[in-house]
């Protein structure tokens, strides 16, 4: 008689291992695709917005150039935006970094982003423009 017929515990262990393997495979593929984006491009309220970091992956505990480009529907650069950002790790409650981005040329803004540890991060970017606030989330990875 096989061990599977004698022990319901063995069956539960095997089923549990199968579920864990499937979960890890799915979780890894979602993390890789979500945090692998080097540029996040969105259109909101008549504006095209691109958010990126100067390097991928970002380096921990070092300045990484957060870049924001804003244009209107005709493709003209948009000036005079106020940009604040918060770096955070999804599903974590500590280790955030706040910053601002300043205009470097019409439609182009830059700020220093410093991720505090390795892993998956999000830059939550708030853009104040013409009396409205636009929100963009840019996922990225940080490494040594």
HELIX and SHEET records of a PDB file:
HELIX    1   1 UNK A    3  UNK A    6  1                                   4    
HELIX    2   2 UNK A    8  UNK A   35  1                                  28    
SHEET    1   A 9 UNK A  39  UNK A  44  0                                        
SHEET    2   A 9 UNK A  47  UNK A  53 -1                                        
SHEET    3   A 9 UNK A  64  UNK A  72 -1                                        
SHEET    4   A 9 UNK A 108  UNK A 113 -1                                        
SHEET    5   A 9 UNK A  97  UNK A 105 -1                                        
SHEET    6   A 9 UNK A  82  UNK A  88 -1                                        
SHEET    7   A 9 UNK A 119  UNK A 129 -1                                        
SHEET    8   A 9 UNK A 132  UNK A 143 -1                                        
SHEET    9   A 9 UNK A  58  UNK A  59  1                                        
END                                                                             
